[in-house]
Amino acid sequence: MINFGQYPAWVIILLIAWVLPWKGYSLWVAANKKHKVWFILLLILNTFAVLEIIYIFYIAKISPKEIFSNKKVEEEKKEEPKIEENQNGQQ
């Protein structure tokens, strides 16, 4: 087991700041895609975000552009019902 006492606090904080976003996003994707086995593997194994990155980009096939875009927000806006006007210009 690794003795974290031998590392400066900033190194540990940097590792946590690197791993948590990857872990959180990969778990969210796995849950939404109903990949139960991947969800469990990602939850249990700590690979310093290597497995999470592999899952996101190669297994779930999500592009970096999709991660940082508001694709879902744009899709929801498109689905809003339009109010049609009648011939008199009234709604």
HUGIKA-V374783 format. One record per residue. N is the residue number from 1. RES is the residue in three letters. PHI is phi in whole degrees, -180 to 180 (none if undefined). PSI is psi in degrees with one decimal (* if undefined). OMEGA is omega in degrees with one decimal (999 if undefined). Layout:
<<N RES PHI PSI OMEGA> <N RES PHI PSI OMEGA>>
This chain:
<<1 MET none 146.7 -178.3> <2 ILE -80 133.3 175.7> <3 ASN -93 103.2 -176.7> <4 PHE -72 -10.1 178.3> <5 GLY -66 -21.4 -179.2> <6 GLN -84 -8.4 180.0> <7 TYR -104 145.5 176.1> <8 PRO -65 154.1 -178.0> <9 ALA -59 -35.5 -177.9> <10 TRP -65 -30.0 177.9> <11 VAL -69 -43.0 179.5> <12 ILE -65 -43.1 178.6> <13 ILE -63 -40.5 178.2> <14 LEU -63 -42.2 177.6> <15 LEU -63 -43.1 179.1> <16 ILE -64 -42.0 179.4> <17 ALA -66 -27.3 178.0> <18 TRP -80 -43.2 -171.4> <19 VAL -79 -42.8 -172.8> <20 LEU -59 -46.7 178.8> <21 PRO -63 -41.2 178.6> <22 TRP -64 -45.1 -179.2> <23 LYS -63 -47.0 -179.2> <24 GLY -61 -46.7 -178.3> <25 TYR -67 -41.5 -179.7> <26 SER -66 -38.2 176.7> <27 LEU -66 -39.7 178.8> <28 TRP -63 -44.5 179.2> <29 VAL -64 -45.9 -179.3> <30 ALA -61 -39.6 179.2> <31 ALA -68 -43.2 -180.0> <32 ASN -66 -33.5 179.8> <33 LYS -89 0.5 179.0> <34 LYS 59 39.3 174.8> <35 HIS -92 83.3 -173.7> <36 LYS -63 -43.2 -178.4> <37 VAL -65 -44.6 178.5> <38 TRP -64 -40.1 178.8> <39 PHE -58 -47.2 -179.1> <40 ILE -65 -44.2 178.4> <41 LEU -61 -45.4 -179.6> <42 LEU -66 -32.9 -180.0> <43 LEU -72 -40.0 -173.8> <44 ILE -85 -46.2 -173.8> <45 LEU -81 138.0 175.5> <46 ASN -115 103.8 -177.5> <47 THR -115 23.3 -178.0> <48 PHE 55 42.9 172.9> <49 ALA 78 2.2 179.7> <50 VAL -67 -50.3 -180.0> <51 LEU -63 -38.0 179.7> <52 GLU -63 -43.4 179.7> <53 ILE -66 -41.8 177.4> <54 ILE -61 -44.0 179.9> <55 TYR -62 -49.2 -175.4> <56 ILE -61 -48.9 -171.5> <57 PHE -89 -28.7 -175.3> <58 TYR -109 -35.5 -179.5> <59 ILE -87 -52.8 -179.7> <60 ALA -80 -13.7 177.3> <61 LYS 54 52.3 176.3> <62 ILE -104 129.0 -179.3> <63 SER -84 155.7 177.3> <64 PRO -58 -31.9 179.2> <65 LYS -64 -38.0 179.9> <66 GLU -69 -32.7 -177.8> <67 ILE -65 -41.6 -173.4> <68 PHE -100 8.4 178.5> <69 SER -102 165.6 176.7> <70 ASN -100 47.3 -174.6> <71 LYS -58 -45.6 -178.2> <72 LYS -66 -38.9 179.7> <73 VAL -63 -42.7 179.0> <74 GLU -65 -39.4 179.5> <75 GLU -66 -38.5 179.8> <76 GLU -67 -35.6 179.1> <77 LYS -66 -35.0 -180.0> <78 LYS -68 -29.1 -175.2> <79 GLU -85 -4.0 -179.8> <80 GLU -64 136.0 -179.2> <81 PRO -68 140.0 178.5> <82 LYS -93 140.0 178.2> <83 ILE -91 118.5 -177.7> <84 GLU -88 142.3 177.7> <85 GLU -93 145.5 174.9> <86 ASN -86 -176.2 -173.5> <87 GLN -64 -24.5 -179.0> <88 ASN -85 -0.6 -179.5> <89 GLY 84 9.1 178.6> <90 GLN -95 154.2 179.8> <91 GLN -85 * 999>>
